[in-house]
């Protein structure tokens, strides 16, 4: 039995990528419509990408780890994570702009903490997930 070129191409593409080929006649329209109405907007997806981009840096994660334990000033954070105060300040500015950390001024010192319980929970959940066997 001889295959058509289209069938040969489909079979070849399938075997090359091992990805299933979805037959458009099998689309579950009800599910597609339901999910489409709940999918994140492009604007929110861009904001989320910025958020996760900020979380993708090991230095910023170390800062968030320290701040999940206690409110700290820049000099204490620098000592804890073994970075210069300048580098810590730069990273904190980015984290503050993304509303991941907040600050308060007391005299000449500025103290930083996690912005809210959502950030603390997210950090803790990811850390716990990675510790699972």
Phi and psi in radians as a Rosetta constraint file:
Dihedral C 1 N 2 CA 2 C 2 CIRCULARHARMONIC -1.697 0.35
Dihedral N 2 CA 2 C 2 N 3 CIRCULARHARMONIC 2.339 0.35
Dihedral C 2 N 3 CA 3 C 3 CIRCULARHARMONIC -1.557 0.35
Dihedral N 3 CA 3 C 3 N 4 CIRCULARHARMONIC 2.628 0.35
Dihedral C 3 N 4 CA 4 C 4 CIRCULARHARMONIC -1.272 0.35
Dihedral N 4 CA 4 C 4 N 5 CIRCULARHARMONIC 2.820 0.35
Dihedral C 4 N 5 CA 5 C 5 CIRCULARHARMONIC -1.043 0.35
Dihedral N 5 CA 5 C 5 N 6 CIRCULARHARMONIC -0.678 0.35
Dihedral C 5 N 6 CA 6 C 6 CIRCULARHARMONIC -1.102 0.35
Dihedral N 6 CA 6 C 6 N 7 CIRCULARHARMONIC -0.753 0.35
Dihedral C 6 N 7 CA 7 C 7 CIRCULARHARMONIC -1.138 0.35
Dihedral N 7 CA 7 C 7 N 8 CIRCULARHARMONIC -0.736 0.35
Dihedral C 7 N 8 CA 8 C 8 CIRCULARHARMONIC -1.058 0.35
Dihedral N 8 CA 8 C 8 N 9 CIRCULARHARMONIC -0.762 0.35
Dihedral C 8 N 9 CA 9 C 9 CIRCULARHARMONIC -1.107 0.35
Dihedral N 9 CA 9 C 9 N 10 CIRCULARHARMONIC -0.768 0.35
Dihedral C 9 N 10 CA 10 C 10 CIRCULARHARMONIC -1.086 0.35
Dihedral N 10 CA 10 C 10 N 11 CIRCULARHARMONIC -0.805 0.35
Dihedral C 10 N 11 CA 11 C 11 CIRCULARHARMONIC -1.134 0.35
Dihedral N 11 CA 11 C 11 N 12 CIRCULARHARMONIC -0.728 0.35
Dihedral C 11 N 12 CA 12 C 12 CIRCULARHARMONIC -1.131 0.35
Dihedral N 12 CA 12 C 12 N 13 CIRCULARHARMONIC -0.778 0.35
Dihedral C 12 N 13 CA 13 C 13 CIRCULARHARMONIC -1.098 0.35
Dihedral N 13 CA 13 C 13 N 14 CIRCULARHARMONIC -0.708 0.35
Dihedral C 13 N 14 CA 14 C 14 CIRCULARHARMONIC -1.137 0.35
Dihedral N 14 CA 14 C 14 N 15 CIRCULARHARMONIC -0.795 0.35
Dihedral C 14 N 15 CA 15 C 15 CIRCULARHARMONIC -1.243 0.35
Dihedral N 15 CA 15 C 15 N 16 CIRCULARHARMONIC -0.506 0.35
Dihedral C 15 N 16 CA 16 C 16 CIRCULARHARMONIC -1.266 0.35
Dihedral N 16 CA 16 C 16 N 17 CIRCULARHARMONIC -0.718 0.35
Dihedral C 16 N 17 CA 17 C 17 CIRCULARHARMONIC -1.773 0.35
Dihedral N 17 CA 17 C 17 N 18 CIRCULARHARMONIC -0.245 0.35
Dihedral C 17 N 18 CA 18 C 18 CIRCULARHARMONIC 1.000 0.35
Dihedral N 18 CA 18 C 18 N 19 CIRCULARHARMONIC 0.312 0.35
Dihedral C 18 N 19 CA 19 C 19 CIRCULARHARMONIC -1.595 0.35
Dihedral N 19 CA 19 C 19 N 20 CIRCULARHARMONIC 2.406 0.35
Dihedral C 19 N 20 CA 20 C 20 CIRCULARHARMONIC -1.167 0.35
Dihedral N 20 CA 20 C 20 N 21 CIRCULARHARMONIC 2.544 0.35
Dihedral C 20 N 21 CA 21 C 21 CIRCULARHARMONIC -1.694 0.35
Dihedral N 21 CA 21 C 21 N 22 CIRCULARHARMONIC 2.209 0.35
Dihedral C 21 N 22 CA 22 C 22 CIRCULARHARMONIC -1.639 0.35
Dihedral N 22 CA 22 C 22 N 23 CIRCULARHARMONIC 2.126 0.35
Dihedral C 22 N 23 CA 23 C 23 CIRCULARHARMONIC -1.391 0.35
Dihedral N 23 CA 23 C 23 N 24 CIRCULARHARMONIC 2.126 0.35
Dihedral C 23 N 24 CA 24 C 24 CIRCULARHARMONIC -1.019 0.35
Dihedral N 24 CA 24 C 24 N 25 CIRCULARHARMONIC -0.389 0.35
Dihedral C 24 N 25 CA 25 C 25 CIRCULARHARMONIC -1.323 0.35
Dihedral N 25 CA 25 C 25 N 26 CIRCULARHARMONIC -0.181 0.35
Dihedral C 25 N 26 CA 26 C 26 CIRCULARHARMONIC -1.743 0.35
Dihedral N 26 CA 26 C 26 N 27 CIRCULARHARMONIC 0.097 0.35
Dihedral C 26 N 27 CA 27 C 27 CIRCULARHARMONIC -1.106 0.35
Dihedral N 27 CA 27 C 27 N 28 CIRCULARHARMONIC 2.325 0.35
Dihedral C 27 N 28 CA 28 C 28 CIRCULARHARMONIC -1.584 0.35
Dihedral N 28 CA 28 C 28 N 29 CIRCULARHARMONIC 1.564 0.35
Dihedral C 28 N 29 CA 29 C 29 CIRCULARHARMONIC -0.964 0.35
Dihedral N 29 CA 29 C 29 N 30 CIRCULARHARMONIC -0.705 0.35
Dihedral C 29 N 30 CA 30 C 30 CIRCULARHARMONIC -1.062 0.35
Dihedral N 30 CA 30 C 30 N 31 CIRCULARHARMONIC -0.757 0.35
Dihedral C 30 N 31 CA 31 C 31 CIRCULARHARMONIC -1.164 0.35
Dihedral N 31 CA 31 C 31 N 32 CIRCULARHARMONIC -0.726 0.35
Dihedral C 31 N 32 CA 32 C 32 CIRCULARHARMONIC -1.049 0.35
Dihedral N 32 CA 32 C 32 N 33 CIRCULARHARMONIC -0.819 0.35
Dihedral C 32 N 33 CA 33 C 33 CIRCULARHARMONIC -1.104 0.35
Dihedral N 33 CA 33 C 33 N 34 CIRCULARHARMONIC -0.773 0.35
Dihedral C 33 N 34 CA 34 C 34 CIRCULARHARMONIC -1.094 0.35
Dihedral N 34 CA 34 C 34 N 35 CIRCULARHARMONIC -0.804 0.35
Dihedral C 34 N 35 CA 35 C 35 CIRCULARHARMONIC -1.213 0.35
Dihedral N 35 CA 35 C 35 N 36 CIRCULARHARMONIC -0.696 0.35
Dihedral C 35 N 36 CA 36 C 36 CIRCULARHARMONIC -1.024 0.35
Dihedral N 36 CA 36 C 36 N 37 CIRCULARHARMONIC -0.620 0.35
Dihedral C 36 N 37 CA 37 C 37 CIRCULARHARMONIC -1.273 0.35
Dihedral N 37 CA 37 C 37 N 38 CIRCULARHARMONIC -0.310 0.35
Dihedral C 37 N 38 CA 38 C 38 CIRCULARHARMONIC -1.863 0.35
Dihedral N 38 CA 38 C 38 N 39 CIRCULARHARMONIC -0.118 0.35
Dihedral C 38 N 39 CA 39 C 39 CIRCULARHARMONIC -1.182 0.35
Dihedral N 39 CA 39 C 39 N 40 CIRCULARHARMONIC 2.579 0.35
Dihedral C 39 N 40 CA 40 C 40 CIRCULARHARMONIC -1.115 0.35
Dihedral N 40 CA 40 C 40 N 41 CIRCULARHARMONIC 2.526 0.35
Dihedral C 40 N 41 CA 41 C 41 CIRCULARHARMONIC -1.258 0.35
Dihedral N 41 CA 41 C 41 N 42 CIRCULARHARMONIC 2.811 0.35
Dihedral C 41 N 42 CA 42 C 42 CIRCULARHARMONIC -1.060 0.35
Dihedral N 42 CA 42 C 42 N 43 CIRCULARHARMONIC -0.724 0.35
Dihedral C 42 N 43 CA 43 C 43 CIRCULARHARMONIC -1.077 0.35
Dihedral N 43 CA 43 C 43 N 44 CIRCULARHARMONIC -0.791 0.35
Dihedral C 43 N 44 CA 44 C 44 CIRCULARHARMONIC -1.190 0.35
Dihedral N 44 CA 44 C 44 N 45 CIRCULARHARMONIC -0.641 0.35
Dihedral C 44 N 45 CA 45 C 45 CIRCULARHARMONIC -1.086 0.35
Dihedral N 45 CA 45 C 45 N 46 CIRCULARHARMONIC -0.663 0.35
Dihedral C 45 N 46 CA 46 C 46 CIRCULARHARMONIC -1.155 0.35
Dihedral N 46 CA 46 C 46 N 47 CIRCULARHARMONIC -0.720 0.35
Dihedral C 46 N 47 CA 47 C 47 CIRCULARHARMONIC -1.119 0.35
Dihedral N 47 CA 47 C 47 N 48 CIRCULARHARMONIC -0.718 0.35
Dihedral C 47 N 48 CA 48 C 48 CIRCULARHARMONIC -1.147 0.35
Dihedral N 48 CA 48 C 48 N 49 CIRCULARHARMONIC -0.661 0.35
Dihedral C 48 N 49 CA 49 C 49 CIRCULARHARMONIC -1.107 0.35
Dihedral N 49 CA 49 C 49 N 50 CIRCULARHARMONIC -0.707 0.35
Dihedral C 49 N 50 CA 50 C 50 CIRCULARHARMONIC -1.080 0.35
Dihedral N 50 CA 50 C 50 N 51 CIRCULARHARMONIC -0.781 0.35
Dihedral C 50 N 51 CA 51 C 51 CIRCULARHARMONIC -1.010 0.35
Dihedral N 51 CA 51 C 51 N 52 CIRCULARHARMONIC -0.916 0.35
Dihedral C 51 N 52 CA 52 C 52 CIRCULARHARMONIC -1.191 0.35
Dihedral N 52 CA 52 C 52 N 53 CIRCULARHARMONIC -0.527 0.35
Dihedral C 52 N 53 CA 53 C 53 CIRCULARHARMONIC -1.087 0.35
Dihedral N 53 CA 53 C 53 N 54 CIRCULARHARMONIC -0.719 0.35
Dihedral C 53 N 54 CA 54 C 54 CIRCULARHARMONIC -1.131 0.35
Dihedral N 54 CA 54 C 54 N 55 CIRCULARHARMONIC -0.630 0.35
Dihedral C 54 N 55 CA 55 C 55 CIRCULARHARMONIC -1.338 0.35
Dihedral N 55 CA 55 C 55 N 56 CIRCULARHARMONIC -0.166 0.35
Dihedral C 55 N 56 CA 56 C 56 CIRCULARHARMONIC -1.475 0.35
Dihedral N 56 CA 56 C 56 N 57 CIRCULARHARMONIC -0.064 0.35
Dihedral C 56 N 57 CA 57 C 57 CIRCULARHARMONIC -1.683 0.35
Dihedral N 57 CA 57 C 57 N 58 CIRCULARHARMONIC 2.182 0.35
Dihedral C 57 N 58 CA 58 C 58 CIRCULARHARMONIC -1.059 0.35
Dihedral N 58 CA 58 C 58 N 59 CIRCULARHARMONIC -0.592 0.35
Dihedral C 58 N 59 CA 59 C 59 CIRCULARHARMONIC -1.171 0.35
Dihedral N 59 CA 59 C 59 N 60 CIRCULARHARMONIC -0.749 0.35
Dihedral C 59 N 60 CA 60 C 60 CIRCULARHARMONIC -1.156 0.35
Dihedral N 60 CA 60 C 60 N 61 CIRCULARHARMONIC -0.644 0.35
Dihedral C 60 N 61 CA 61 C 61 CIRCULARHARMONIC -1.141 0.35
Dihedral N 61 CA 61 C 61 N 62 CIRCULARHARMONIC -0.631 0.35
Dihedral C 61 N 62 CA 62 C 62 CIRCULARHARMONIC -1.142 0.35
Dihedral N 62 CA 62 C 62 N 63 CIRCULARHARMONIC -0.681 0.35
Dihedral C 62 N 63 CA 63 C 63 CIRCULARHARMONIC -1.106 0.35
Dihedral N 63 CA 63 C 63 N 64 CIRCULARHARMONIC -0.788 0.35
Dihedral C 63 N 64 CA 64 C 64 CIRCULARHARMONIC -1.106 0.35
Dihedral N 64 CA 64 C 64 N 65 CIRCULARHARMONIC -0.641 0.35
Dihedral C 64 N 65 CA 65 C 65 CIRCULARHARMONIC -1.075 0.35
Dihedral N 65 CA 65 C 65 N 66 CIRCULARHARMONIC -0.812 0.35
Dihedral C 65 N 66 CA 66 C 66 CIRCULARHARMONIC -1.097 0.35
Dihedral N 66 CA 66 C 66 N 67 CIRCULARHARMONIC -0.766 0.35
Dihedral C 66 N 67 CA 67 C 67 CIRCULARHARMONIC -1.250 0.35
Dihedral N 67 CA 67 C 67 N 68 CIRCULARHARMONIC -0.312 0.35
Dihedral C 67 N 68 CA 68 C 68 CIRCULARHARMONIC -1.286 0.35
Dihedral N 68 CA 68 C 68 N 69 CIRCULARHARMONIC -0.271 0.35
Dihedral C 68 N 69 CA 69 C 69 CIRCULARHARMONIC -1.640 0.35
Dihedral N 69 CA 69 C 69 N 70 CIRCULARHARMONIC -0.633 0.35
Dihedral C 69 N 70 CA 70 C 70 CIRCULARHARMONIC -2.901 0.35
Dihedral N 70 CA 70 C 70 N 71 CIRCULARHARMONIC 2.775 0.35
Dihedral C 70 N 71 CA 71 C 71 CIRCULARHARMONIC -1.306 0.35
Dihedral N 71 CA 71 C 71 N 72 CIRCULARHARMONIC 2.316 0.35
Dihedral C 71 N 72 CA 72 C 72 CIRCULARHARMONIC -2.421 0.35
Dihedral N 72 CA 72 C 72 N 73 CIRCULARHARMONIC 2.637 0.35
Dihedral C 72 N 73 CA 73 C 73 CIRCULARHARMONIC -1.514 0.35
Dihedral N 73 CA 73 C 73 N 74 CIRCULARHARMONIC 2.943 0.35
Dihedral C 73 N 74 CA 74 C 74 CIRCULARHARMONIC -1.005 0.35
Dihedral N 74 CA 74 C 74 N 75 CIRCULARHARMONIC -0.774 0.35
Dihedral C 74 N 75 CA 75 C 75 CIRCULARHARMONIC -1.142 0.35
Dihedral N 75 CA 75 C 75 N 76 CIRCULARHARMONIC -0.664 0.35
Dihedral C 75 N 76 CA 76 C 76 CIRCULARHARMONIC -1.183 0.35
Dihedral N 76 CA 76 C 76 N 77 CIRCULARHARMONIC -0.739 0.35
Dihedral C 76 N 77 CA 77 C 77 CIRCULARHARMONIC -1.053 0.35
Dihedral N 77 CA 77 C 77 N 78 CIRCULARHARMONIC -0.752 0.35
Dihedral C 77 N 78 CA 78 C 78 CIRCULARHARMONIC -1.047 0.35
Dihedral N 78 CA 78 C 78 N 79 CIRCULARHARMONIC -0.737 0.35
Dihedral C 78 N 79 CA 79 C 79 CIRCULARHARMONIC -1.172 0.35
Dihedral N 79 CA 79 C 79 N 80 CIRCULARHARMONIC -0.723 0.35
Dihedral C 79 N 80 CA 80 C 80 CIRCULARHARMONIC -1.127 0.35
Dihedral N 80 CA 80 C 80 N 81 CIRCULARHARMONIC -0.812 0.35
Dihedral C 80 N 81 CA 81 C 81 CIRCULARHARMONIC -1.662 0.35
Dihedral N 81 CA 81 C 81 N 82 CIRCULARHARMONIC 0.032 0.35
Dihedral C 81 N 82 CA 82 C 82 CIRCULARHARMONIC 0.995 0.35
Dihedral N 82 CA 82 C 82 N 83 CIRCULARHARMONIC 0.935 0.35
Dihedral C 82 N 83 CA 83 C 83 CIRCULARHARMONIC -2.281 0.35
Dihedral N 83 CA 83 C 83 N 84 CIRCULARHARMONIC 2.856 0.35
Dihedral C 83 N 84 CA 84 C 84 CIRCULARHARMONIC -1.260 0.35
Dihedral N 84 CA 84 C 84 N 85 CIRCULARHARMONIC 2.697 0.35
Dihedral C 84 N 85 CA 85 C 85 CIRCULARHARMONIC -1.060 0.35
Dihedral N 85 CA 85 C 85 N 86 CIRCULARHARMONIC -0.638 0.35
Dihedral C 85 N 86 CA 86 C 86 CIRCULARHARMONIC -1.084 0.35
Dihedral N 86 CA 86 C 86 N 87 CIRCULARHARMONIC -0.792 0.35
Dihedral C 86 N 87 CA 87 C 87 CIRCULARHARMONIC -1.143 0.35
Dihedral N 87 CA 87 C 87 N 88 CIRCULARHARMONIC -0.716 0.35
Dihedral C 87 N 88 CA 88 C 88 CIRCULARHARMONIC -1.100 0.35
Dihedral N 88 CA 88 C 88 N 89 CIRCULARHARMONIC -0.790 0.35
Dihedral C 88 N 89 CA 89 C 89 CIRCULARHARMONIC -1.035 0.35
Dihedral N 89 CA 89 C 89 N 90 CIRCULARHARMONIC -0.724 0.35
Dihedral C 89 N 90 CA 90 C 90 CIRCULARHARMONIC -1.076 0.35
Dihedral N 90 CA 90 C 90 N 91 CIRCULARHARMONIC -0.814 0.35
Dihedral C 90 N 91 CA 91 C 91 CIRCULARHARMONIC -1.165 0.35
Dihedral N 91 CA 91 C 91 N 92 CIRCULARHARMONIC -0.675 0.35
Dihedral C 91 N 92 CA 92 C 92 CIRCULARHARMONIC -1.139 0.35
Dihedral N 92 CA 92 C 92 N 93 CIRCULARHARMONIC -0.623 0.35
Dihedral C 92 N 93 CA 93 C 93 CIRCULARHARMONIC -1.064 0.35
Dihedral N 93 CA 93 C 93 N 94 CIRCULARHARMONIC -0.781 0.35
Dihedral C 93 N 94 CA 94 C 94 CIRCULARHARMONIC -1.123 0.35
Dihedral N 94 CA 94 C 94 N 95 CIRCULARHARMONIC -0.785 0.35
Dihedral C 94 N 95 CA 95 C 95 CIRCULARHARMONIC -1.114 0.35
Dihedral N 95 CA 95 C 95 N 96 CIRCULARHARMONIC -0.627 0.35
Dihedral C 95 N 96 CA 96 C 96 CIRCULARHARMONIC -1.206 0.35
Dihedral N 96 CA 96 C 96 N 97 CIRCULARHARMONIC -0.727 0.35
Dihedral C 96 N 97 CA 97 C 97 CIRCULARHARMONIC -1.082 0.35
Dihedral N 97 CA 97 C 97 N 98 CIRCULARHARMONIC -0.528 0.35
Dihedral C 97 N 98 CA 98 C 98 CIRCULARHARMONIC -1.607 0.35
Dihedral N 98 CA 98 C 98 N 99 CIRCULARHARMONIC 0.124 0.35
Dihedral C 98 N 99 CA 99 C 99 CIRCULARHARMONIC 1.060 0.35
Dihedral N 99 CA 99 C 99 N 100 CIRCULARHARMONIC 0.608 0.35
Dihedral C 99 N 100 CA 100 C 100 CIRCULARHARMONIC -1.614 0.35
Dihedral N 100 CA 100 C 100 N 101 CIRCULARHARMONIC -0.471 0.35
Dihedral C 100 N 101 CA 101 C 101 CIRCULARHARMONIC -2.271 0.35
Dihedral N 101 CA 101 C 101 N 102 CIRCULARHARMONIC 2.776 0.35
Dihedral C 101 N 102 CA 102 C 102 CIRCULARHARMONIC -2.230 0.35
Dihedral N 102 CA 102 C 102 N 103 CIRCULARHARMONIC 2.901 0.35
Dihedral C 102 N 103 CA 103 C 103 CIRCULARHARMONIC -2.397 0.35
Dihedral N 103 CA 103 C 103 N 104 CIRCULARHARMONIC 2.772 0.35
Dihedral C 103 N 104 CA 104 C 104 CIRCULARHARMONIC -2.482 0.35
Dihedral N 104 CA 104 C 104 N 105 CIRCULARHARMONIC 2.549 0.35
Dihedral C 104 N 105 CA 105 C 105 CIRCULARHARMONIC -1.751 0.35
Dihedral N 105 CA 105 C 105 N 106 CIRCULARHARMONIC 2.337 0.35
Dihedral C 105 N 106 CA 106 C 106 CIRCULARHARMONIC -2.348 0.35
Dihedral N 106 CA 106 C 106 N 107 CIRCULARHARMONIC 1.798 0.35
Dihedral C 106 N 107 CA 107 C 107 CIRCULARHARMONIC 1.149 0.35
Dihedral N 107 CA 107 C 107 N 108 CIRCULARHARMONIC -2.192 0.35
Dihedral C 107 N 108 CA 108 C 108 CIRCULARHARMONIC -1.576 0.35
Dihedral N 108 CA 108 C 108 N 109 CIRCULARHARMONIC -0.167 0.35
Dihedral C 108 N 109 CA 109 C 109 CIRCULARHARMONIC -1.671 0.35
Dihedral N 109 CA 109 C 109 N 110 CIRCULARHARMONIC 2.588 0.35
Dihedral C 109 N 110 CA 110 C 110 CIRCULARHARMONIC -2.019 0.35
Dihedral N 110 CA 110 C 110 N 111 CIRCULARHARMONIC 2.179 0.35
Dihedral C 110 N 111 CA 111 C 111 CIRCULARHARMONIC -1.848 0.35
Dihedral N 111 CA 111 C 111 N 112 CIRCULARHARMONIC 2.398 0.35
Dihedral C 111 N 112 CA 112 C 112 CIRCULARHARMONIC -1.976 0.35
Dihedral N 112 CA 112 C 112 N 113 CIRCULARHARMONIC 2.595 0.35
Dihedral C 112 N 113 CA 113 C 113 CIRCULARHARMONIC -2.605 0.35
Dihedral N 113 CA 113 C 113 N 114 CIRCULARHARMONIC 2.925 0.35
Dihedral C 113 N 114 CA 114 C 114 CIRCULARHARMONIC -1.132 0.35
Dihedral N 114 CA 114 C 114 N 115 CIRCULARHARMONIC 2.554 0.35
Dihedral C 114 N 115 CA 115 C 115 CIRCULARHARMONIC -1.070 0.35
Dihedral N 115 CA 115 C 115 N 116 CIRCULARHARMONIC -0.706 0.35
Dihedral C 115 N 116 CA 116 C 116 CIRCULARHARMONIC -2.906 0.35
Dihedral N 116 CA 116 C 116 N 117 CIRCULARHARMONIC -3.122 0.35
Dihedral C 116 N 117 CA 117 C 117 CIRCULARHARMONIC -1.126 0.35
Dihedral N 117 CA 117 C 117 N 118 CIRCULARHARMONIC -0.492 0.35
Dihedral C 117 N 118 CA 118 C 118 CIRCULARHARMONIC -1.059 0.35
Dihedral N 118 CA 118 C 118 N 119 CIRCULARHARMONIC -0.771 0.35
Dihedral C 118 N 119 CA 119 C 119 CIRCULARHARMONIC -1.170 0.35
Dihedral N 119 CA 119 C 119 N 120 CIRCULARHARMONIC -0.769 0.35
Dihedral C 119 N 120 CA 120 C 120 CIRCULARHARMONIC -1.056 0.35
Dihedral N 120 CA 120 C 120 N 121 CIRCULARHARMONIC -0.788 0.35
Dihedral C 120 N 121 CA 121 C 121 CIRCULARHARMONIC -1.131 0.35
Dihedral N 121 CA 121 C 121 N 122 CIRCULARHARMONIC -0.753 0.35
Dihedral C 121 N 122 CA 122 C 122 CIRCULARHARMONIC -1.063 0.35
Dihedral N 122 CA 122 C 122 N 123 CIRCULARHARMONIC -0.819 0.35
Dihedral C 122 N 123 CA 123 C 123 CIRCULARHARMONIC -1.035 0.35
Dihedral N 123 CA 123 C 123 N 124 CIRCULARHARMONIC -0.842 0.35
Dihedral C 123 N 124 CA 124 C 124 CIRCULARHARMONIC -1.100 0.35
Dihedral N 124 CA 124 C 124 N 125 CIRCULARHARMONIC -0.750 0.35
Dihedral C 124 N 125 CA 125 C 125 CIRCULARHARMONIC -1.081 0.35
Dihedral N 125 CA 125 C 125 N 126 CIRCULARHARMONIC -0.765 0.35
Dihedral C 125 N 126 CA 126 C 126 CIRCULARHARMONIC -1.138 0.35
Dihedral N 126 CA 126 C 126 N 127 CIRCULARHARMONIC -0.778 0.35
Dihedral C 126 N 127 CA 127 C 127 CIRCULARHARMONIC -1.050 0.35
Dihedral N 127 CA 127 C 127 N 128 CIRCULARHARMONIC -0.777 0.35
Dihedral C 127 N 128 CA 128 C 128 CIRCULARHARMONIC -1.124 0.35
Dihedral N 128 CA 128 C 128 N 129 CIRCULARHARMONIC -0.708 0.35
Dihedral C 128 N 129 CA 129 C 129 CIRCULARHARMONIC -1.043 0.35
Dihedral N 129 CA 129 C 129 N 130 CIRCULARHARMONIC -0.752 0.35
Dihedral C 129 N 130 CA 130 C 130 CIRCULARHARMONIC -1.214 0.35
Dihedral N 130 CA 130 C 130 N 131 CIRCULARHARMONIC -0.415 0.35
Dihedral C 130 N 131 CA 131 C 131 CIRCULARHARMONIC -1.433 0.35
Dihedral N 131 CA 131 C 131 N 132 CIRCULARHARMONIC -0.211 0.35
Dihedral C 131 N 132 CA 132 C 132 CIRCULARHARMONIC -1.172 0.35
Dihedral N 132 CA 132 C 132 N 133 CIRCULARHARMONIC 2.565 0.35
